[in-house]
Amino acid sequence: MLLGLPYLDAFLLFGAGLLAAAANAIAGGGTFLTFPAFLATGVPAVTANASNAVAIWPGRLLVIAAYRRELARQADRALRTGAICIAGGITGAWALLQSSDQAFLRTVPWLLLIATLLLLFDRPIQRLVGIGTPGSRPSPAWRATLTVALFLCAAYGGFFGGGLGVILMPLLSLSGVRDIQELNALKNLLVTLIAGVAVTLFVISGAVSWPGTLVMMAGGVIGGYCGGAVARHVPAPALRAVVIFSGFALAAYYFWNIYLRPAAG
């Protein structure tokens, strides 16, 4: 036993935390690994959701440290979007603690699919709305639309968070962030802020299963450090391809588990 956990459960949670933190640093989608890992060890769904958010959060901080130069070049944008995401994250985390997430989970594959398609076609969309050329700026109406969308995505992140990085990438791209590494840096910062406020509420409310959380957290710290170091050196086309592939894979996974597998049974 390790912290009261069977060794097999501890190994599963540690490995999931390590791989998830690395995946979050490079492309997003770490919840695809951590949430099912908690469920597999017998943790109830809402507690599993809260616990996996707490477990992988320290690893996110190490990713931010690795991207400090890219974030320094866009400090004003980071402050503006960060404030929106904090408000949304608080809203979503509060909603999770007040209700069941089953109905909301049915929207997850649709969100992932739409977000991945947005990223796949973000360049044509940028040109369409007038932000695809150097020096161009989005219109006030477009900025307002993106602000509302960012708040809703942050609320989703506080509530569940699966594939949040995949959803944020196209939104940030459509706001005018063109450098793929700056885009990934800002995405990681915002996900960390959203998860941070959610984690605070989860801990205060007592919704965390601590033995498994601590084991997964240890793996997440290692995975976050290694993933952040690797992500900064991934060529832009490769990083973009990984993000798009991750988005379609996550969407397919959730479509199967939420819509198709129950019907097949």
Salt bridges, closest charged atoms under 4 A:
GLU70 OE2 - ARG232 NH2 3.16
ASP122 OD1 - ARG123 NE 3.91
ASP122 OD1 - ARG240 NH2 2.76
GLU182 OE2 - ARG73 NE 2.75
